[in-house]
Amino acid sequence: MKGDFTMNRDTICVQGGYTPGNGEPRQIPIIQSTTFKYDTSEDMGKLFDLEADGYFYSRLQNPTCDAVARKIAALEGGTAAMLTSSGQAANFLALFNICQCGDHIVSSSTIYGGTFNLISVTMAKMGIDVTFVSPTATEEELDAAFRPNTKAVFGETIANPALTVLDIEKFAKAAHAHGVPLIVDNTFPTPVNCRPIEWGADIVTHSTTKYMDGHGAGVGGAIVDSGNFDWMAHADKFPGLTTPDESYHGITYAERFGQGGAFITKATAQLMRDFGCCQSPQSAFILNLGLESLHVRMARHCANALSVAQFLEKHPKVAYVDYCGLESSPYHALAQKYMPNGSCGVVSFGLAGGREAASTFMKSLRLAAIETHVADARTCCLNPASSTHRQMNDEQLKAAGVPAELVRMSCGLESSEDLIADIAQALDQV
């Protein structure tokens, strides 16, 4: 942008992250190259030593990906960001960046099934333990979950698919009282509807596969650092950030890059180097196209979801509806606090006839497709207990707020009248 110009979120969606110079491409260029040429070994060496800015290998950084990451950082109000190959990769890198064997995580119990499995099973194999707490836990219950080796608190702004709303301020207060950061997955509301950093979150993650892309065209993830957590003030808890990294020339990230850059620099230079879960420039380009209309699309998603939720709430064959936009929702007050302009386009509900009724209902839909997906332009639905949360037992499903009969419906950008008519005829078949 020319001069000192502050943009609101709508404008950031359209023009953030990349500003073309005179005669340069108006659209973000796709730098589809794995490597970058240098005249001398000394020039390249400075990049490997993190003494100069630039690019040498797209597994670590790529100009296209970095431009889109800057846009997402600006949308969230963070200081730095990075793209990953998926939302799952984003959550793993965000946690593993500060956790190691022998450490402990406190997490909300109502989170996406894949993330639940990541934390409770896969990271457990790495020697990282977890205590799950209800998103409605009292301050006393939250406090009791912490251990001397706790390194992070994790939750989802709006849980997938339980649709519980995280009390961000309460969880941030508990995390900070114990000297650890709060990591929040903000996939469902997106920064258009909620900026967790403004409420105390330290790290924000996204599955960009969902609303940010918005068209089911590219898998990806993102991590945003608020720049607010003082790593050096808790140096004993986070040696990976506050002591020399012998695998990277003895750099101490928190000293070299400060609060605003240490977390993302370490995650890039160390974890992306070793795990390689990078997003491709092509996918980043597609993601940016989605971001340009995000602020427009989210309003329609939310309006359609509210209309559908209101219809379902009154239908005799529907046992319950979970949508925080409904005044009857136990999370309505929290949603009004954190997301006054709308939450997301996903509605969860249960049919009085149980799992069998849910199955009949879904196969009777004409517009809505059964997909392992949410949050794009087309309406879709699934039964999480038999798909995305299939790895959970009945006890875990109950704790996660995912009963066997639950139907998760992601309302797209179609006419709300057509969506309701489709739902009505499908319910007639139950």
Long-range contacts (C-beta under 8 A, 24 or more apart in sequence): 7-74, 9-75, 9-191, 9-192, 9-295, 10-295, 12-71, 12-74, 12-75, 13-71, 13-75, 13-192, 13-291, 13-292, 13-293, 13-294, 13-295, 14-292, 16-70, 16-71, 16-74, 16-75, 17-67, 17-68, 17-69, 17-70, 17-71, 17-72, 17-74, 17-288, 18-67, 18-70, 18-71, 28-64, 28-67, 28-68, 28-285, 28-288, 29-63, 29-64, 30-64, 30-281, 30-282, 30-285, 31-58, 31-62, 31-63, 31-64, 31-281, 32-281, 32-282, 33-58, 34-58, 34-59, 48-249, 49-249, 50-248, 50-249, 50-251, 50-256, 50-265, 50-269, 58-278, 58-281, 59-272, 59-273, 59-276, 59-278, 60-268, 60-269, 60-272, 60-273, 60-278, 61-268, 62-278, 62-281, 62-284, 64-281, 64-284, 64-285, 65-278, 65-279, 65-281, 65-284, 67-284, 67-288, 68-284, 68-285, 68-287, 68-288, 68-291, 69-222, 71-288, 71-291, 72-191, 72-206, 72-208, 72-212, 72-222, 72-224, 72-291, 73-224, 73-225, 75-190, 75-191, 75-192, 75-195, 75-291, 76-186, 76-191, 76-195, 76-196, 76-197, 76-204, 76-224, 76-226, 77-191, 77-195, 77-197, 77-198, 77-226, 78-197, 78-204, 78-224, 78-225, 78-226, 78-227, 79-225, 79-226, 79-227, 79-259, 79-260, 79-261, 80-224, 80-225, 80-227, 80-260, 80-261, 80-263, 80-264, 80-265, 81-222, 81-223, 81-224, 81-225, 81-264, 82-222, 82-223, 82-264, 82-267, 82-268, 82-272, 83-208, 83-220, 83-221, 83-222, 83-278, 83-279, 83-284, 83-287, 84-220, 84-221, 84-222, 84-223, 84-272, 84-277, 84-278, 84-279, 85-219, 85-220, 85-221, 85-277, 85-278, 85-279, 86-207, 86-209, 86-219, 86-220, 86-221, 86-277, 87-185, 87-187, 87-205, 87-206, 87-207, 87-208, 87-209, 87-210, 87-220, 87-221, 88-114, 88-115, 88-118, 88-207, 88-221, 89-221, 89-275, 89-277, 90-205, 90-206, 90-207, 90-221, 90-222, 90-223, 91-115, 91-118, 91-154, 91-183, 91-185, 91-205, 91-221, 92-118, 92-123, 92-277, 93-223, 93-267, 93-271, 93-272, 93-275, 93-277, 94-183, 94-203, 94-205, 94-223, 94-267, 95-119, 95-123, 95-128, 95-152, 95-154, 95-183, 96-123, 96-126, 96-128, 96-271, 97-240, 97-263, 97-266, 97-267, 97-270, 97-271, 98-151, 98-152, 98-181, 98-238, 98-240, 98-241, 98-263, 99-123, 99-128, 99-151, 99-152, 100-126, 100-127, 100-128, 100-240, 101-126, 101-127, 101-128, 102-127, 102-128, 102-149, 103-127, 103-128, 103-129, 103-149, 103-150, 103-151, 104-128, 104-129, 104-130, 104-131, 104-147, 104-149, 104-150, 104-151, 105-129, 105-130, 105-131, 105-150, 105-151, 105-152, 105-153, 105-154, 106-130, 106-131, 106-133, 106-142, 106-145, 106-146, 106-150, 106-152, 106-153, 106-154, 106-174, 106-175, 107-131, 107-132, 107-133, 107-153, 107-154, 107-155, 108-132, 108-133, 108-134, 108-135, 108-154, 108-155, 108-156, 108-159, 108-164, 108-166, 108-171, 109-133, 109-134, 109-135, 109-399, 109-400, 109-401, 110-134, 110-135, 110-156, 110-159, 110-162, 110-164, 110-399, 110-400, 110-401, 111-154, 111-155, 111-156, 111-159, 111-160, 111-185, 111-400, 112-156, 112-159, 112-160, 112-161, 112-185, 112-388, 113-384, 113-388, 113-389, 113-390, 113-391, 113-392, 113-400, 113-402, 114-388, 115-156, 115-185, 116-389, 116-392, 116-396, 116-400, 117-391, 117-392, 119-154, 132-399, 135-159, 135-164, 135-165, 135-166, 135-167, 136-164, 139-170, 139-173, 139-174, 142-170, 142-171, 142-174, 143-174, 143-177, 146-174, 146-178, 150-178, 150-180, 151-180, 151-237, 151-238, 152-180, 152-181, 152-182, 152-183, 153-180, 153-181, 153-182, 153-183, 154-182, 154-183, 154-184, 154-185, 155-182, 155-183, 155-184, 155-185, 156-184, 156-185, 156-186, 156-187, 156-188, 157-184, 157-185, 157-186, 157-187, 157-188, 157-189, 157-194, 157-196, 157-338, 158-188, 158-189, 158-324, 158-343, 158-344, 158-346, 159-400, 159-401, 160-187, 160-188, 160-346, 160-374, 160-408, 161-346, 161-348, 161-374, 161-384, 161-388, 161-389, 161-402, 161-406, 161-408, 162-322, 162-348, 162-400, 162-401, 162-402, 163-322, 163-323, 163-324, 163-331, 163-346, 163-347, 163-348, 163-401, 164-331, 164-401, 165-324, 165-331, 165-334, 165-335, 165-338, 165-339, 165-343, 166-334, 167-334, 168-196, 168-199, 168-200, 168-201, 168-338, 169-199, 169-200, 171-200, 172-199, 172-200, 172-201, 172-202, 173-200, 175-202, 176-200, 179-233, 179-234, 179-237, 180-234, 180-237, 181-229, 187-211, 187-375, 188-343, 188-344, 188-346, 188-375, 189-338, 189-339, 189-343, 189-344, 190-294, 190-298, 190-344, 192-294, 192-295, 192-298, 193-298, 193-302, 193-339, 193-341, 193-342, 193-343, 193-344, 194-338, 194-339, 194-343, 197-224, 197-226, 197-228, 199-338, 201-226, 202-226, 202-228, 202-229, 203-229, 203-263, 208-287, 208-290, 209-373, 210-374, 210-375, 210-376, 211-290, 211-294, 211-297, 211-298, 211-301, 211-344, 211-345, 211-375, 211-376, 212-287, 212-290, 212-291, 212-294, 213-286, 213-287, 213-290, 213-376, 214-290, 214-293, 214-294, 214-297, 214-375, 214-376, 214-377, 215-286, 215-290, 215-376, 215-377, 216-373, 216-376, 216-377, 216-378, 217-286, 217-290, 218-282, 218-283, 218-286, 218-287, 219-283, 220-279, 220-283, 220-284, 220-287, 221-279, 223-264, 223-267, 225-260, 225-261, 225-263, 225-264, 227-259, 227-260, 227-261, 228-259, 229-259, 229-263, 230-259, 231-259, 231-262, 231-263, 240-266, 240-270, 241-266, 245-269, 245-270, 297-377, 297-413, 298-342, 298-344, 298-345, 299-341, 299-342, 300-413, 301-344, 301-345, 301-375, 301-411, 301-412, 301-413, 302-342, 302-343, 302-344, 302-345, 303-342, 303-416, 304-345, 304-379, 304-411, 304-412, 304-413, 304-414, 304-416, 304-419, 305-343, 305-344, 305-345, 305-346, 305-347, 305-411, 307-416, 307-419, 307-420, 308-347, 308-409, 308-411, 308-416, 308-419, 308-420, 308-423, 309-347, 309-349, 311-420, 311-423, 311-424, 312-347, 312-349, 312-423, 315-424, 315-427, 316-352, 317-351, 317-352, 317-353, 317-357, 317-427, 317-430, 318-349, 318-350, 318-351, 318-352, 318-427, 319-349, 319-350, 319-351, 319-352, 319-405, 320-349, 320-350, 321-347, 321-348, 321-349, 322-347, 322-348, 322-349, 322-401, 323-347, 323-348, 344-375, 345-375, 345-410, 345-411, 345-412, 346-374, 346-375, 346-408, 346-409, 346-410, 346-411, 347-408, 347-409, 347-411, 348-406, 348-407, 348-408, 348-409, 349-406, 349-407, 349-409, 350-403, 350-405, 350-406, 350-407, 351-405, 351-407, 351-427, 351-430, 353-405, 353-430, 354-404, 354-405, 355-383, 355-385, 355-386, 355-404, 355-405, 357-405, 357-430, 358-383, 358-405, 358-406, 358-407, 359-383, 360-429, 360-430, 361-407, 361-426, 361-427, 361-429, 361-430, 362-407, 362-426, 364-425, 364-426, 364-429, 364-430, 365-422, 365-423, 365-426, 366-422, 366-425, 366-426, 367-414, 367-418, 367-419, 367-422, 368-409, 368-419, 368-422, 368-423, 373-410, 374-408, 374-410, 375-410, 376-410, 376-412, 377-412, 377-413, 378-412, 378-413, 378-414, 379-409, 379-410, 379-411, 379-412, 379-414, 379-419, 380-409, 380-410, 380-412, 381-407, 381-408, 381-409, 381-410, 382-407, 382-408, 383-407, 383-408, 384-408
